[in-house]
Amino acid sequence: MRRKSNRAENDFEAQKEALLKEVRSVLGEVESLYEAGVERGEEEARELTAKLKQRLSDAQAKFQDFEERAVEQVKHSAKAADEYINEKPYYAMGFAALAGLVVGVLLNRR
């Protein structure tokens, strides 16, 4: 199960990096469009605008896919935690008590 979790985390990170790369690319094209609009004629600016709209649409689709995968990963993790708690409730209660103790100590230090 740990190996599957690491693979999912690596896939999630790779998808996140690809999305960030796409966003950087779109922002670079926005800058190019601005510069082109200043330097070139209207026709070229229209072509760049159409290209930018397509790239933005692609980035939005990737972001939506990324968001769906993130939600699925969170649901999977929550289900795994729920199964663990159902299998070993005393461990869960002990962990909750320990977490409460740590939070209480930290709050009392103020």
Secondary structure, 3 states (H helix, E strand, C coil): CHHHHHHHHHHHHHHHHHHHHHHHHHHHHHHHHHHHHHHCCHHHHHHHHHHHHHHHHHHHHHHHHHHHHHHHHHHHHHHHHHHHHHHCHHHHHHHHHHHHHHHHHHHHHC
